[in-house]
Amino acid sequence: MTVAAPSTTESSLTVDDAYSIQELVIEERLKRGRRRAGWKMGLTSAEPPTRPIVGTLLSDMIIPSGSDLALGTLIAPMVEAELVVRIGETIARAQTVAELERGPHEVGPGLEVIDYRTTGSSGVEDWIADNSTVAYAVLGELVPVAETRPAEIEASLYGDGRHLATGKGKQVMGHPLAAVAWLSQDLLERGHALERGHVVLTGSLTGHHPVAPAGRTEFTADFGAMGTVTVRFHP
């Protein structure tokens, strides 16, 4: 079910207002037993560069490669390939890329399933209020950051075997860990932190591509030596 975008009823909606709406929704879900398990970043590969947006990942939104999702539980799903970072130790202050590279963190192939759940959206504020449009984070095998060069990773996204797009890690703020460094500061300013075990979707390498029940229901991202990650959709 879709709802009207907040800006359709409150034209003066600000980014701070949007994060307040997102947090209210997340707090309600936490009260029902779900657990905060990570973060989704958006607009980190936008051209021209712009301020990223952040969404919240709950524990049941993080799923392994090879998962099947029911289309009936989604509204208008789309898929994009992203590098995923898993935080190896709680970060209590803003970090630099160099500090993150030396930390016990992991990186690997991922897919984000996004879903727009509002109608009449006018942009960033509405996206943020809609939990920055994240539905699921699909994770492949993760390896220590020290064993990789995330900025040099190349990912190709396929839909039912057809090539859709290719992108490189450096498209994300010059280095995917630069997105995590930015996030470490942003979360502290908003009363949160990157905690041990948190998963971070660092941002799209391939743009988002719609699921098409009549002909595009299996998505695979090939990250070369880093491996592959797959998600399928069924009626």
N, C-alpha and C positions, 0 to 999 in steps of 0.2 A: 504494500500500500504506500502510495506517495502522499506527501503533505506539501502544503504551500511553503515556498521558501520564505524564511523570516523577513527578508527585505520587502516582500510584497505587502506586508502589514506594518512594517517599521522602516521607512525609507532612510532614517538616520542611523541605521545599524552600523556599528564600528567593528573593527577587528577584535577589540577587547570584548565587546558585547558577544561576538560570535564565539569566542573561546569560552565565555561564561555559559552560553547555551550548550556548547559541546560538553563542558564539565558537568553541568546539571544532568544531562542525559547519561553520561558515564557513571556518575555517582549513583544514580538510580539503578543501573545495571550491577554495580558493585554490591549494592545492598541485597541483590537477589542471588548473590553467591559467586558471581563471576570475578575474575582476577585481572588486574592490570598487568600486562605482560610485554609491553613494548610500544613502539611509536612508528607512525607512518609519516614520511616527509614527502611533500609535494612541491612542484615548481622549482626544484633544485637544478633542473636542466633547461629551464625556460630561456628563450631568446627573445628580446634582450634579458639579461639577468634581472631577477626580481627577488623580493623577500620570500623565503620559503614559507610554506604552511605546514602545520603539524596535526596529525590525528592520533587517536589512542588505539592501540591494539589490546584486546582482551584475550584471555587464554584460549577461548574456543574459536578465535579468529585466526590462530596460527596452526597451519595444517601441513602435513608432509607431502613431498613430491609424490605424484601418482594418485592423489585424492580425487574423488568424484563428488561433484556438487550438483544438487537438484536445482534446475532452472526455476522451479516453482517457488523457491525461497528467495529469489533475487528479482529485481525489477528490470534493469537494463545493464547487465554485466559487461564489463570490458576487461581486457587483460594487458599487462605490460611487463616487460622483463626488467628486473632490478637487482643490484647487488644488495645482499643482506648482511648486516653486521650483528653479531651477538656479543653483548657486553660481558666481559669476563670478571670484572670487579666493579663494585659500585663507585660511581664518579661523583665526588662531593664538591668539585669546583670545575670551572670551565677548563677544557682541555685543548691542546694544540694538536695538529696532525701528527707531529713528531712524537708527542706523548702517547697518542693513541696507537701509533705504529709499534711502540715499545711495550704496550700493555698486553694483558693476557686475553685479548679479544679474538673473535673468529669472524671470518667472512666467507661468503659462498653465494651460489646462484639462487635466485628467487623470482617469483612471479607475484605481482599484486593483482588481485581481483578487485576492481572498483565498481561502485554502483551508485548512481545518482538517485537519491530517494526524495528529492524535492522537485516541485514544478515551479516554473517562473523564476528560476535562479538568475541573479544578475552578476554573479562572479564570486570573488574571493571570500567575502564575508559569509555568503550562503554556503559555500563549500566547507569552510571551517566549521560552521554550525552543524553541518551534516557529517561531522567527524572526518572532515577532509576527504569524504567520499570513499573511504576504505571499507571493504567487506571482508577480505581474507588476505593473509600473507602465506604464500606457498613456499616451503623451504626445501632446498636441496641439501647436499652434504656440505658442512662447513669445515674450514681448516683454519689454523692459526694465521692471524694477519701477517706475522713475520715471514710466513712461507709464500706470500703472494705479493703482487704489485697491482693493487686494485685499480689504479688509474689506467693501467695498460690492458686490463681485461676487455675482451670484445665479446659481445653477446648477440646472437641472432635468434629472432623469435619466429616460430612457425605456427600456423594454424591449419590443422588437419594435413600436415606435411608440406604446406605451401609457405614459402618464405614471405614474411610480412615486413620485417625491418631488422636493421643491424645498428648497434651503437657501442660506444666505448665508455669505460669507467670515467675517463677524464671529462666527459660531458656533464657530470654531476659536480658542479662547483669547482672544476679543475681537478678534483680528487674526491672520491666517495667519502673518505674520512674527514674531508673538510666539512661535509654536510653533518657528520656526527659531531664534529667540534662545535659547529654553529648550534646544533641542537643541545649540546651540554650547557651552553650559556642560556639559551632560550628557556629551557625547562627550569633552571635554577631561578630565573627571573619570575617564573609563573608558579613557583612553589613546589616543583617536582624535581626529579633527578633521574639520571640513567642508572638503573640498579643492576646488580649482577644477575645475569640471565635474560635481561631485556633484549628483545629483538628489534632491530631498526631497519625499516625499508628506506633506503637512502634516496630513491627517486628514479624516475623512468629513464631507461637507456634507449627505448624503442618507440615511444609514444604508445597510446592506448588503442586497442583494437577490439571491436565489439564481438561478442559471442553471437553466432548466427545459427539458430537451431536447424536450419535447412542445409547447413553446409560448413560450419566452422565451430566444432564443439570440443576439440582437443588441442591444447596449446602446449608447445614445448619450447623452452629456451635453451640454446646450446652456448655454454660459456667456455668452450674449448677445453683446455687441460683442467679447468675447474669443475667440469662436469655439466650435467643437464638437469632440468627440472620440468615437471609436467603436471598439468591439471586437466581434468575432463568434466564436461557438463552433460547432464542427461535430463530428459523431461520429468 
